[in-house]
Amino acid sequence: MPAFNAERTVGPAIRSALGQTVEDLELLVVDDGSTDATSEIVSSLAADDPRVVLIPSENRGPAIARNLALARARGRFVSLLDSDDLYLPTYLEEVSAVLRDDPAVGFAFPDAWVLDDSSGRIRRTYTLADYAPPSADQPTWLRQLVGYNVVHCMAMMPRPVLERVGPFDERLRAAMDYELWLRIAAHGYGAIRIERPLGVYRVTAGSITSQRRLVTANLCELYRIVAEEYDVDDDVRALAREKLRSVELERSALEGDPSRRARLARAKRRVRSLLGSGRRAWRRRRQWYRVPPAELRDFLRTSGAL
């Protein structure tokens, strides 16, 4: 768990990991140069539970922070948890079970609930629901993943897989998890999607994924890496280059004048309408208003997330 100025959310995140039905775990929290009370909160929880390990660090970004933790990891499986997200109690038990007996699987990931931090509204993740589970055909899975990232950061990997493919790419300050999924797939590993929400993904105003300029800049670098550095088929390289051109256009619009950004937004809406995705977007908006299970609300309140 990388943590930077996460004093408001890191406590609930840690408690969700410690509250797992699997008790044999270690939680490595890297304080990435926080200037608030993050370190003190983690230290207090570590004093009460020796499974929590605080790793101090200068502020060098989440990729380096995660790699510091990976270098200390001792478990058979490695799982990722951001400092503003939460695991539901059976996350470790259920995700590790699907990985245990299949060496061809590089990682597994469940669906999740999404918690809007500003409003407290909850919905199911919609991005995963719009895409079929990863294909057993590995080349098809790699192309699918290059085309669209259907994996969120609550993934789990066998540690030998990471030892083979390498750690997070420290050139990236965003989308480094996406690049790792692509690299694992490019090494010939499959993936398993668990079609059940086993975590809570918090949408916050200050998160890296909300900083669209940073994200698009890093996505440009990511697709360049896939196109130029990966050992993949030519059609995968071509797809990565096409994605690079698309993201470069978005990046250019973001860095341009407001009217240009407005024109891009209108163009995207027209494309979505032509592709029939407007109806899906309407359904997604309605999902914010679905009443989540009462036990989920209770879990969020108990953990301190609400």
Sequence and secondary structure as in RCSB ss.txt:
>XXXX:A:sequence
MPAFNAERTVGPAIRSALGQTVEDLELLVVDDGSTDATSEIVSSLAADDPRVVLIPSENRGPAIARNLALARARG
RFVSLLDSDDLYLPTYLEEVSAVLRDDPAVGFAFPDAWVLDDSSGRIRRTYTLADYAPPSADQPTWLRQLVGYNV
VHCMAMMPRPVLERVGPFDERLRAAMDYELWLRIAAHGYGAIRIERPLGVYRVTAGSITSQRRLVTANLCELYRI
VAEEYDVDDDVRALAREKLRSVELERSALEGDPSRRARLARAKRRVRSLLGSGRRAWRRRRQWYRVPPAELRDFL
RTSGAL
>XXXX:A:secstr
 EESS TTTHHHHHHHHHT S     EEEEEES SSSHHHHHHHHHHH TTEEEEEE S  HHHHHHHHHHH  S
SEEE   TT EE TTHHHHHHHHHTT TTEEEEEEEEEEEETTT  EEE STTTTS    SSHHHHHHHHHH   
  S  EEEHHHHHHH S  TT SSSHHHHHHHHHHHTT EEEEEEEEEEEEEE TTSGGG HHHHHHHHHHHHHH
HHHHS   HHHHHHHHHHHHHHHHHHHHHHS HHHHHHHHHHHHHHHHHHTHHHHHHHHHHHTTS   HHHHHHH
HHHT  
